[in-house]
């Protein structure tokens, strides 16, 4: 799973950056796992990385309103 890859990267690389966190947070938002996404945002902040709402905003919007085709 994406979470396993994320945990392995964190173990092997140490500190992760905003892009890595953003990708896994967005994945959890898309799958509807908002609780895990919020946990990761808190973890990100604990690691000293700014975690503004826009980190997972895109995934949240997709979950709430569905993907709309233009």
Legacy VTK file of the C-alpha trace (Angstrom):
# vtk DataFile Version 3.0
C-alpha trace
ASCII
DATASET POLYDATA
POINTS 70 float
0.000 0.000 0.000
0.994 3.641 -0.349
1.279 3.912 3.428
3.804 1.062 3.510
5.931 2.729 0.841
5.688 6.007 2.771
6.759 4.353 6.037
9.640 2.604 4.289
10.793 5.891 2.739
10.612 7.609 6.117
12.674 4.828 7.685
15.279 4.807 4.920
15.478 8.529 4.203
14.812 9.974 7.631
13.057 13.287 7.252
10.664 13.578 4.343
9.771 16.767 2.521
6.491 18.543 1.864
6.095 16.957 -1.578
6.340 13.417 -0.207
3.849 14.172 2.547
1.528 15.964 0.129
1.385 12.980 -2.200
0.474 10.471 0.489
-2.010 12.873 2.105
-3.667 13.461 -1.262
-3.851 9.687 -1.851
-5.639 9.185 1.466
-8.041 12.036 0.682
-8.872 10.495 -2.684
-9.608 7.144 -1.065
-11.836 8.811 1.538
-9.490 8.109 4.442
-9.642 11.609 5.912
-8.685 10.425 9.396
-5.330 9.124 8.129
-4.820 12.269 6.034
-5.306 14.406 9.153
-2.899 12.188 11.125
-0.274 12.725 8.441
-0.792 16.494 8.515
-0.183 16.438 12.285
2.880 14.220 11.781
4.150 16.596 9.111
3.849 19.525 11.520
5.577 17.524 14.265
8.453 16.963 11.823
8.754 20.742 11.494
7.233 21.017 8.031
4.626 23.693 7.407
1.351 21.953 6.623
-1.046 24.566 5.286
-4.564 23.518 4.336
-3.657 23.432 0.650
-1.497 20.367 1.282
-4.617 18.189 1.263
-7.222 20.676 0.071
-7.299 19.263 -3.478
-8.030 15.752 -2.248
-10.637 16.989 0.199
-12.465 18.935 -2.507
-12.487 15.860 -4.749
-13.953 13.741 -1.950
-16.621 16.283 -1.034
-17.720 17.327 -4.506
-16.474 14.560 -6.760
-14.266 15.034 -9.751
-15.972 17.239 -12.281
-15.080 17.042 -15.933
-14.854 20.290 -17.842
LINES 1 71
70 0 1 2 3 4 5 6 7 8 9 10 11 12 13 14 15 16 17 18 19 20 21 22 23 24 25 26 27 28 29 30 31 32 33 34 35 36 37 38 39 40 41 42 43 44 45 46 47 48 49 50 51 52 53 54 55 56 57 58 59 60 61 62 63 64 65 66 67 68 69
